[in-house]
Amino acid sequence: MKGLAGGYSVEVLEGGVTLRDVLEERALVEKSAFMVADLGALMRQHARWQSAVPRLQPYFPLKCNRSPAVLEVLASLGLGFVCTSKAEVNLALEHGVSPDHIMLSGVCKQLALIKSAARNHVRLLVCENQAELSKISRVHPHAKLLLQLTTDAHAAETSVAFGASLKSCRHLLEAAKGLGVQVVGVAFHVPTSCQDPQEAYRHALLDARCVFDMGEELGFHMNILDIGGADFQLQQVESAVSPLLDAYFPVQSGVHVLAQPASFYVASAFSLAVNVIAKEAAPGEHKEFLYHMSEGVYGPFAIKLLGNAIAAPSVHKHTLCGEEALFPSSLWGPSLDQLDQVVERCLLPELSVSDWLLFSNMGTCGLAPPHVYYAVAAADWYHMQEAGVLLDCATKTLTVV
């Protein structure tokens, strides 16, 4: 597989060296925010996925994490990829991903994007309305469409229409038939914040079954079901989804079931280090501090704006003072924007400007993360080689001196 221009390197950790050691070593020399990615975590999460839900073919949404090493590891493990832009499609193709393993998603796709998909033989597209169907039929007549079906759970959480209603699917299927466009299945999404996921999936899968039946009546070969879920909780899939799939789309039906686990694969693999750039003592009789960090919600902490909580960090201080008292603290980004609060309240030792804060589970930090150092434990590295994972990178070994 091809790497990005300039490539990247992977540090193989031996002799007791840990990811924490790498983070702390880099914190001694770095002057701006950086990340450390544990590629072995990707392998371990994939093993968990295969063990728990082997029937579900994972498709990774590239908007979640575009790191070249992540893409190459997941592609080598056989994952597909969900793309929403020309840049993402090109990135996947440049790293050797087959067009057959790319799904083009998005509510309203530009004609240039659909034309690019057609030129690159990316045929699996998601469609949810008549306007999209008309565009696709004009510039990509050989596309294979998944009808994006709305769900009650999603409708309850937003006033913006998302997906086609069950009532409108008959019209879309008939229109596709008239235009000569091939429909091969259904896609839907149930939000992870749904209060009753089992009932939400039951309704969604029952609706999907109805659309499959309608499509087959019209002569379409319906054989792909995408159950979505960019923030998959594996326990939720096992308990809520698998029994329902057996009921509505049993294995003998021949339907290929796709899912979109994003944070499941990458969240735990990445740790972020940011430094303290300003410090204030909060007013009041009790000792409290407000710290500004080098990055905020308009950078790698953008997931906070989407309602995701950021866990309190651990601390790397340039001057170690042994056991220290902990004080209520709030953590802010570098802007003066009131939205730029990363952690509302946590307990930390008193920090100084230039100290580092280390945040775990940051693999979904966005499209433009800080510089990433890739690392992998020696045992995981050997397992990757045995599994046929191919990386276009330089490697060096780190050991305890």
Secondary structure, DSSP 8 states (H G I E B T S, - for coil): ----TT--EEEEE-TT--HHHHHHHHHTT-SS-EEEEEHHHHHHHHHHHHHH-TTSEEEEETTT---HHHHHHHHHTT-EEEE-SHHHHHHHHHTT--GGGEEE--SS--HHHHHHHHHTT--EEEE-SHHHHHHHHHH-TT-EEEEEE--HHHHHH-SS--SB-HHHHHHHHHHHHHHT-EEEEEEE---TT-S-HHHHHHHHHHHHHHHHHHHHHTT----EEE---TT--HHHIIIIIHHHHHHHS-GGGT-EEEE--SHHHHGGGEEEEEEEEEEEE-SSSS--EEEEES--TTTTTGGGGGT------EEE-SS--SS--EEEEEEE-SS--TT-EEEEEEEEE---TT-EEEE-S-TTS-SS-SEEEEEEEHHHHHHHHHTT----SEEEEE---
